[in-house]
Amino acid sequence: MMIKATHQFCWVFVAAFGAVDLNVFLQQTYDVVHYVATYSVTASLILFNKKVRQLMYSTHIREVKQATISVALISDCLTFIHMIAHYLVNI
């Protein structure tokens, strides 16, 4: 993801030029950048893919593999929402 790559490039800039203020900012925003980069794909998939949403909410899943995918997607989405809420509370 570009957000993670940009954040990592900023770390290189901080190391090369000794920008202390930017270093503090990067440390404060690391969690948000990390969780957005990690869970935004899962959240996007759930929001924009009708088949995935049907699998998540289906009670008649025929294959165990589909059920495993459904539980994993729900877990990832809930973790993403929890992390964003935690960050917003602590601002």
MARBA-3410 file (N, C-alpha, C, O; in Angstrom, 1 decimal):
91
0.8,-1.2,0.0,0.0,0.0,0.0,0.9,1.2,0.0,2.0,1.3,0.6 ~ 0.4,2.2,-0.7,1.2,3.5,-0.8,1.3,4.2,0.5,2.3,4.9,0.8 ~ 0.3,4.1,1.4,0.4,4.8,2.7,1.5,4.3,3.5,2.3,5.1,4.2 ~ 1.7,3.0,3.5,2.8,2.4,4.3,4.2,2.7,3.7,5.1,3.0,4.4 ~ 4.3,2.7,2.4,5.5,3.1,1.7,5.9,4.5,1.9,7.1,4.8,2.1
4.9,5.4,1.9,5.2,6.8,2.2,5.6,7.0,3.6,6.6,7.8,3.8 ~ 5.0,6.3,4.5,5.4,6.4,5.9,6.8,5.9,6.1,7.6,6.5,6.9 ~ 7.2,4.8,5.5,8.5,4.3,5.6,9.6,5.2,4.9,10.7,5.4,5.5 ~ 9.2,5.9,3.8,10.1,6.8,3.2,10.3,8.0,4.1,11.5,8.5,4.2 ~ 9.3,8.4,4.8,9.5,9.5,5.8,10.5,9.1,6.9,11.2,10.0,7.4
10.5,7.9,7.3,11.5,7.4,8.3,12.9,7.5,7.8,13.8,7.9,8.5 ~ 13.1,7.2,6.5,14.4,7.4,5.9,14.8,8.9,5.9,15.9,9.2,6.2 ~ 13.8,9.7,5.5,14.1,11.2,5.5,14.5,11.7,6.9,15.4,12.4,7.1 ~ 13.8,11.2,7.9,14.1,11.6,9.3,15.5,11.1,9.7,16.3,11.9,10.3 ~ 15.9,9.9,9.3,17.2,9.3,9.6,18.3,10.1,8.9,19.3,10.4,9.5
18.0,10.5,7.7,19.0,11.2,6.8,19.3,12.6,7.3,20.4,13.1,7.3 ~ 18.2,13.3,7.6,18.3,14.7,7.9,18.1,15.1,9.4,18.2,16.3,9.8 ~ 17.8,14.1,10.2,17.7,14.4,11.7,16.5,15.3,12.0,16.6,16.1,12.9 ~ 15.4,15.1,11.4,14.2,16.0,11.6,13.5,15.4,12.8,12.7,14.5,12.8 ~ 13.8,16.1,14.0,13.2,15.6,15.3,11.7,15.7,15.3,11.0,14.8,15.8
11.2,16.9,14.9,9.7,17.1,14.9,9.0,16.0,14.1,7.9,15.5,14.5 ~ 9.5,15.8,12.9,8.9,14.8,12.0,9.0,13.4,12.7,8.1,12.5,12.5 ~ 10.1,13.1,13.4,10.2,11.8,14.0,9.1,11.6,15.1,8.6,10.5,15.2 ~ 8.9,12.6,15.9,7.8,12.6,16.9,6.4,12.3,16.2,5.7,11.5,16.7 ~ 6.2,13.0,15.1,4.9,12.9,14.4,4.8,11.4,13.8,3.7,10.8,13.9
5.9,10.9,13.3,5.8,9.6,12.7,5.6,8.5,13.8,4.9,7.5,13.6 ~ 6.2,8.7,15.0,5.9,7.8,16.0,4.5,7.8,16.5,3.9,6.8,16.9 ~ 3.9,9.0,16.5,2.5,9.1,17.0,1.5,8.5,15.9,0.5,8.0,16.3 ~ 1.9,8.5,14.7,1.0,8.1,13.6,1.2,6.7,13.2,0.5,6.2,12.3 ~ 2.2,6.0,13.7,2.6,4.7,13.2,1.4,3.7,13.4,1.1,3.0,12.4
0.7,3.7,14.5,-0.4,2.7,14.7,-1.4,2.9,13.6,-1.9,1.9,13.1 ~ -1.8,4.1,13.4,-2.9,4.4,12.4,-2.5,3.9,11.0,-3.2,3.2,10.3 ~ -1.3,4.3,10.6,-0.8,3.9,9.3,-0.7,2.4,9.2,-1.1,1.8,8.2 ~ -0.2,1.7,10.2,-0.1,0.3,10.2,-1.4,-0.4,10.1,-1.6,-1.3,9.2 ~ -2.4,0.0,10.9,-3.7,-0.6,10.8,-4.5,-0.3,9.6,-5.2,-1.1,9.1
-4.4,0.9,9.1,-5.0,1.2,7.8,-4.5,0.4,6.7,-5.2,-0.1,5.9 ~ -3.1,0.3,6.6,-2.5,-0.5,5.6,-2.9,-2.0,5.7,-3.0,-2.7,4.7 ~ -3.0,-2.5,6.9,-3.3,-3.9,7.2,-4.7,-4.2,6.9,-5.0,-5.3,6.3 ~ -5.7,-3.4,7.4,-7.1,-3.8,7.3,-7.9,-3.1,6.3,-9.1,-3.4,6.2 ~ -7.4,-2.1,5.6,-8.3,-1.4,4.6,-8.7,-2.3,3.5,-9.8,-2.1,2.9
-7.8,-3.3,3.1,-8.2,-4.2,2.0,-9.4,-5.0,2.4,-10.3,-5.2,1.7 ~ -9.3,-5.5,3.7,-10.4,-6.3,4.2,-11.7,-5.5,4.2,-12.8,-6.0,3.8 ~ -11.6,-4.3,4.8,-12.8,-3.5,4.9,-13.4,-3.2,3.5,-14.6,-3.2,3.3 ~ -12.5,-2.8,2.6,-12.9,-2.5,1.2,-13.6,-3.7,0.5,-14.6,-3.6,-0.1 ~ -13.0,-4.9,0.8,-13.6,-6.1,0.2,-15.0,-6.3,0.7,-15.9,-6.7,0.0
-15.2,-6.1,2.0,-16.5,-6.3,2.6,-17.5,-5.3,2.1,-18.7,-5.6,1.9 ~ -17.1,-4.0,2.0,-17.9,-3.0,1.6,-18.4,-3.0,0.2,-19.5,-2.8,-0.1 ~ -17.4,-3.4,-0.7,-17.7,-3.3,-2.1,-17.9,-4.6,-2.9,-18.2,-4.6,-4.1 ~ -17.9,-5.7,-2.2,-18.1,-7.0,-2.9,-19.3,-7.7,-2.3,-19.4,-8.1,-1.2 ~ -20.3,-7.8,-3.2,-21.6,-8.4,-2.8,-21.5,-9.8,-2.4,-22.1,-10.3,-1.4
-20.7,-10.6,-3.1,-20.5,-12.0,-2.8,-19.9,-12.2,-1.4,-20.3,-13.1,-0.6 ~ -18.9,-11.4,-1.1,-18.3,-11.5,0.3,-19.3,-11.2,1.4,-19.4,-11.9,2.4 ~ -20.1,-10.1,1.1,-21.1,-9.8,2.2,-22.1,-10.9,2.3,-22.5,-11.2,3.4 ~ -22.5,-11.6,1.2,-23.4,-12.7,1.3,-22.8,-13.8,2.1,-23.5,-14.5,2.9 ~ -21.5,-14.1,1.8,-20.9,-15.2,2.6,-20.8,-14.8,4.1,-20.9,-15.7,4.9
-20.5,-13.6,4.4,-20.4,-13.2,5.8,-21.8,-13.4,6.5,-21.8,-13.9,7.7 ~ -22.8,-13.1,5.9,-24.1,-13.1,6.6,-24.9,-14.4,6.3,-26.1,-14.5,6.8 ~ -24.4,-15.3,5.5,-25.1,-16.5,5.1,-25.1,-17.5,6.3,-24.2,-17.6,7.1 ~ -26.3,-18.1,6.5,-26.4,-19.1,7.5,-26.5,-20.5,6.9,-26.5,-21.5,7.6 ~ -26.4,-20.6,5.6,-26.5,-21.8,4.9,-25.2,-22.1,4.1,-25.3,-22.4,2.9
-24.1,-21.9,4.7,-22.8,-22.1,4.0,-22.6,-23.6,3.9,-22.6,-24.3,4.8 ~ -22.3,-24.0,2.6,-22.2,-25.5,2.4,-20.8,-26.0,2.6,-20.6,-27.2,2.9 ~ -19.8,-25.2,2.4,-18.4,-25.7,2.5,-17.8,-25.1,3.7,-18.0,-23.9,4.0 ~ -17.0,-25.9,4.4,-16.3,-25.4,5.6,-15.3,-24.3,5.2,-15.1,-23.4,6.0 ~ -14.7,-24.4,4.0,-13.7,-23.4,3.5,-14.4,-22.1,3.5,-13.8,-21.1,3.9
-15.6,-22.0,2.9,-16.3,-20.7,2.9,-16.6,-20.2,4.3,-16.5,-19.0,4.5 ~ -17.0,-21.0,5.2,-17.2,-20.6,6.5,-16.0,-20.1,7.2,-16.1,-19.1,7.9 ~ -14.8,-20.7,7.0,-13.6,-20.2,7.5,-13.3,-18.8,7.0,-12.8,-17.9,7.7 ~ -13.5,-18.6,5.7,-13.2,-17.3,5.1,-14.1,-16.3,5.7,-13.7,-15.2,6.0 ~ -15.4,-16.6,5.9,-16.4,-15.7,6.4,-16.0,-15.3,7.8,-16.0,-14.1,8.1
-15.6,-16.2,8.7,-15.2,-15.9,10.1,-14.0,-15.0,10.1,-13.9,-14.1,10.9 ~ -13.0,-15.3,9.2,-11.8,-14.5,9.1,-12.0,-13.1,8.7,-11.5,-12.1,9.2 ~ -12.9,-12.9,7.7,-13.2,-11.6,7.3,-13.9,-10.7,8.4,-13.6,-9.6,8.5 ~ -14.9,-11.4,9.1,-15.5,-10.7,10.1,-14.6,-10.3,11.2,-14.6,-9.2,11.7 ~ -13.7,-11.2,11.6,-12.7,-10.9,12.6,-11.8,-9.8,12.2,-11.5,-8.9,13.0
-11.3,-9.8,10.9,-10.4,-8.7,10.5,-11.1,-7.4,10.5,-10.6,-6.3,10.9 ~ -12.4,-7.4,10.0,-13.1,-6.1,10.0,-13.4,-5.6,11.4,-13.2,-4.4,11.6 ~ -13.7,-6.4,12.3,-14.0,-6.0,13.7,-12.7,-5.4,14.3,-12.7,-4.5,15.1 ~ -11.6,-6.1,14.0,-10.3,-5.6,14.6,-9.9,-4.2,14.0,-9.5,-3.4,14.7 ~ -10.2,-4.1,12.7,-9.9,-2.8,12.1,-10.8,-1.7,12.7,-10.3,-0.6,13.0
-12.1,-1.9,12.9,-13.0,-1.0,13.5,-12.5,-0.7,14.9,-12.6,0.5,15.3 ~ -12.2,-1.7,15.7,-11.7,-1.5,17.0,-10.5,-0.6,17.1,-10.4,0.3,17.9 ~ -9.5,-0.8,16.2,-8.3,0.0,16.2,-8.5,1.4,15.8,-8.0,2.3,16.4 ~ -9.4,1.7,14.9,-9.7,3.0,14.5,-10.4,3.7,15.6,-10.2,4.9,15.9 ~ -11.4,3.1,16.3,-12.1,3.7,17.4,-11.2,3.9,18.5,-11.3,5.0,19.2
-10.2,3.0,18.8,-9.3,3.2,19.9,-8.4,4.5,19.6,-8.1,5.3,20.5 ~ -8.0,4.6,18.4,-7.2,5.8,18.0,-8.0,7.1,18.1,-7.5,8.1,18.7 ~ -9.2,7.1,17.7,-10.0,8.3,17.7,-10.3,8.7,19.2,-10.4,9.9,19.5 ~ -10.5,7.7,20.1,-10.7,8.1,21.5,-9.5,8.7,22.1,-9.6,9.5,23.0 ~ -8.3,8.2,21.7,-7.0,8.7,22.3,-6.4,9.9,21.6,-5.3,10.3,22.0
-7.1,10.5,20.7,-6.5,11.7,20.0,-6.5,12.9,21.0,-6.1,14.0,20.7
END
